[in-house]
Amino acid sequence: MTIKKNHRAWLAAAIVFAGLSTACNTGTGPSAGLTPDSSSTTLISQQNSSSVRSELGASAPTPTALPMNERMLVDQEEKLLENIYQRVNPSVVYIEVTEQVSTRRRGSVTVSSSASGFVIDKQGHIVTNDHVVVQATDITVTFSDGKTATAKVVKEDASNDLAVIKVDVSADQLVPVEMADSSQLLPGQRVEAIGNPYGLVGTMTEGIISAVGRALPSSKTSGDSLTKGDIIQTDAAINPGNSGGPLLDSYGYVIGVNTAIELSSSGMGQQTGTGIGFAVPINTVKRVVEGIMGVE
C-alpha cells in the first residue's frame, strides 16, 4: 500500500473554516442585525455611511501614477528578483523519497514524501537535509527542465541535519550554485528561498534575516539534533517541501539550507506555521561536503 503525504487539503479546509468562523463572529450571517426595530437601524446606518462617504470624497486626493523615477526603482527591484530566480532555479531540484514504514494494522507500507535540494558541482552532488533521506529506500531527483534521475546517499551528517546525495547524469545537466560566506550575515539583510513547498515546484519567496546565531533543538526537526548556535532565522515563507532547498542572499548566492519551521498548536489540535523559519548556514555545508565536492 502506498500513502502520499499531502498537507494541502487540510490547509484548504482550515481556510474555509476560518472564513465561516469570521462570518459567525462578526454577525454577517442571515440573521445578523435583526432587532425589533431593524428598519430604523438600517436607515441610520445608511445615513451615517453616506455622510462618511461625502467627507472622504471631499478630502481624498485623486490617485495618480508613481513618478517615472520611482517606477524605475520598482522595475529594478523586480528585475533583481527575476534574475536571481532565472539563475538559481535550474540548480534547485525536486526530491521524491519513498520509505517503508511499519504499522500495527497494515504491516509494512510504502510512504512517499517530497522535498528540495540543490546542485553543488558538475559531478552530480546535491545537498539536502538528512531528515529527508535518512530512511529512504528510493530517491528520485527531478530537475527544473523535467528530467529525472535516481540518486543515492553518499554522506549524512545528522548533527547538522545535512546530507549529500549523488546522481549520475551528464555534466551539461548540472548547474551548480554559488556559495556565500555565512559568517558575514546580519539581521535585516534580504533573503530569498527557492524550493518545492507542498510539491509546488520552483516556488520562490522573499523575506529578511530575522536573527543569526540561533540554537535549534531537535524537537523542531526530524534530524537527531540541531543544537549549534549558528542557525539562521528568517521570515521568508518556508513550508513542508522546502526542506533542503537554498536560502539566498540578494546576489543569488546560497547562504543556508532551509531546514525547519516553528509550529504552533491551534485549538483544534492541529499544528500551523508561524512565519518563523530556520536554515543551516552554508559555511557548515562547506565543512560537511569537504572531500566530496568535485570528486567523481
N, C-alpha and C positions, 0 to 999 in steps of 0.2 A: 504493500500500500504506500502511495506517495502523498505526502502532506506538503502543501505550498504555503509558506509563511506569508501572510498578507495582512497589512495593518490598515490599508486604505479604507476598507469597508467600515471599520469601527470609527475612523475619523469622520467619514461622511455621516454616519449615524449620530455622532456626537454633535456635529454642526446642526443637524435638523432638530435634535432635542433642545439644544441651546436656543434656537430660534423660537421653538414652541414655549419654552420657559419664559423667554423675554416677553412674548406676546401676552402670556397669562399675568405676569408680574406687573406689566405696565398698563394693563387694562385696555388692550386693543382688541379683545375678543368680541363676539357678537353681542354680549350683554354689558359691555363696558359703558360706564357713564349714565346708566338708566336710573333716574331718580323720579319721585312723584312729580317733579316739575322739570322734566328733562327738556321740554321745548324751550323754556326760558333760559335754561343753562346753555343750550346750543346757541341761542341768539346772542347772549352775552359774549360767548367765545368768538363768534363770527365778528362781532363789532370790535372786540379787542384785537383780533387778528388783522382786521382792516386798518385799524389805527397804527399798529406796529408796522405793517407794510408801507403805509404812507410815510412814516417817519424814516424808515430805512431807504425808501426810494428817493427821498429828498436829500439824504446825506451821503449815500453810497456813490463813489466815483464810477465813471464808466470804465469797464475793463479795457485795457489796451495791451497790445503785444509787447513782449520784452524788447528793450533796445537791442540793436544789432550786436553791440559788443558783449552784452550779457548772453545773448543766444549763442554766440561763438564759444563762450566758456562752457555752456551746456553741451554743445556739439563736441568739444574737445574731451569732455568727461565721458561722453558716450563712446567716442572713438577709442579712448583708452581701454574701456571695458571690453569693447568688441575685439580689439587687438589681442588682449590677454586671452580671451576665450578662443579665438582662432588659432593662437599659437600653442596653447596648453591643452585644449580638449583632445587633440589627437594623441596625447601622451596618457590620457586617462582611460582606464579600461573598466568594463563591467565584469565582475567576477560572480559566477554562479557556482554554488557549492552544494553537493549532496552528502549526506551523512546518515549512518544507521543509528537509530535510537531505539532502545529497549523500553517497552511499555508493559504494564501488568496485563491489560486486557487484550492487546493486539499483538503482543510479542515484539519482534523487531520490525520497525517501519522505516521507510526512507523519507527523510525530511530534506527539503531544498530551501535555500536562502540565497540572498544576493547582497553584494557589497561593491566596493570600489578599490582601485589600486592605480599605480602609475609606473610607467616605464622609466628605468634609471640608466640603461645602457643599451648598446646595439647587440649585446649578447643574449638578450631576452629576459633579463632580470626585472622583476616587478615587485614593488614594495606594497604591502597591505598590512592589516592588523593581524596579530596572532589569533585573536578570538574568532576571526573569520574562517581560518583554515585549520585550526587545531584538531578538529575531529573529522576533517573532510575525508571522504572516500574517493570522490571525484571532484576535480576543479576544471571549469571551463571559462576561458577568458574571451570576451568579445571586444574588439577594437572599435573605434569611433566610425570606421567605414563599414562595419557589419561583419568583418571577417572574424572567424573564431579559431581557437587553438586550445588544446589540452595543456594544463600546467601541472607541475609537481612542486612540492615544497622542498627548498634547498637549505633554508635556515629559519630557525624560530628563536625569538627572544621574549619569553613570556613575561619577564620582569618589566619590560618596556612595551609589552603588547604589540610587538613588531614581528613581521615575518617577511621572508623573501621567497617568491615563487618564480619559476622559470618556464618559459615557453620556447619551443623550437620552431621558429619562423624565420623568414628572410629578414636580413638587416634593414631592407628597404621598408619593411612593415613597421619598424620600431622608431618612435620619436621620443628620445629621452628628454626628461625635464631638466631645467636648470635649478640648481640648489643655492639658496642664500646662506648667510651666516646668522643663525637664530640667536646668537649671543648679543646681537645689537638691537633686538626688538624692544619697543617701548609701547606702553598703553596709549591708545589713541590713534595708532597707525592703522590705515585702512587695509582690509584683507578681503580676499575672495576665496570661495570654496567651490570646487567643481567635483561632482560625483553623481551617484545614481540613487537618490532617496526614493524609497518605495518602488524601485525599479524604473523610475523616470530617468532614462539615460541622458547623460550630458547636461545635467542641471547646474546652473551657476547661481550662487547667491553672494551677497556682499555684506560686510559689516566692519567692525573695528576690533583691534586687540583690546579686550576689556581689562586684562591683567596678565602678568607674567610671573613665573616662579610659583605656580600653584602646585600643591601636592594632591594627587588624585588617588583616593583609596580604592581598593579592589571592588568595593560594592558598586562602583559606577561603571564597571567594565566586566566583560566576561573573561578577561585575562587573569592570571594568577594575582598580580598586584601592580599598582602603579603609584608608588609612594615617593618617588623622587620629586624634589621641589623645583622642577623646571618646566612644568606643564604650562602650555599657553591656553588662556581663557579667551573666548570670543563670543560675540553676539551674532555672528553670521549664521544664518539658518542652517543647522545640521540635524539630520533626521536619520532613522534607520535606513541603511543602504548607503549612507555617506561614509561609513566606516572604511578606513584605508585610503580614502581619497586625499588629494593635496589641499593644504591651506596655503594661499599665495599672497605675496606682497603686491604692491602697486606696479612692480616691474614684471610681474608674472613669474617670479622665482618662488620655488617651494620653500616655505618656512616651517611647515609642520605637517603631520599626518592626522587627519580628523579621526578621533578615537571614541569619544563618549559624549553624552549629553546629561545634564541634570534633569531629573524627573521629579514630579510632584504627584501626590495621590489625590484624586478627586473624591467627592462624596459618594460616587458610585463604585468606589473601589478600583477604578481604572487609573493608570499612570499616564500623565501627559507631560509634554516637553515644557520647559520654562524659558526657552530662548537663551540658555547658557550652554555653550559647547566647549569641549576641551580637545587639544591637539598635542601630540608628542612632537617636540621640536626637531627640526631637520638635522641639527648637529648630533642628536642621539642616533638618528638614522645613519648618518655617515659612519659612526663608530660601529654600528651593527653590520653594515654592508662592507666594511673594510676587509679586504682579502677575497671578496666575492665579486664586487663590481668590476666589470670589464674582463672577467675570466670566462672562457668558454665552458 
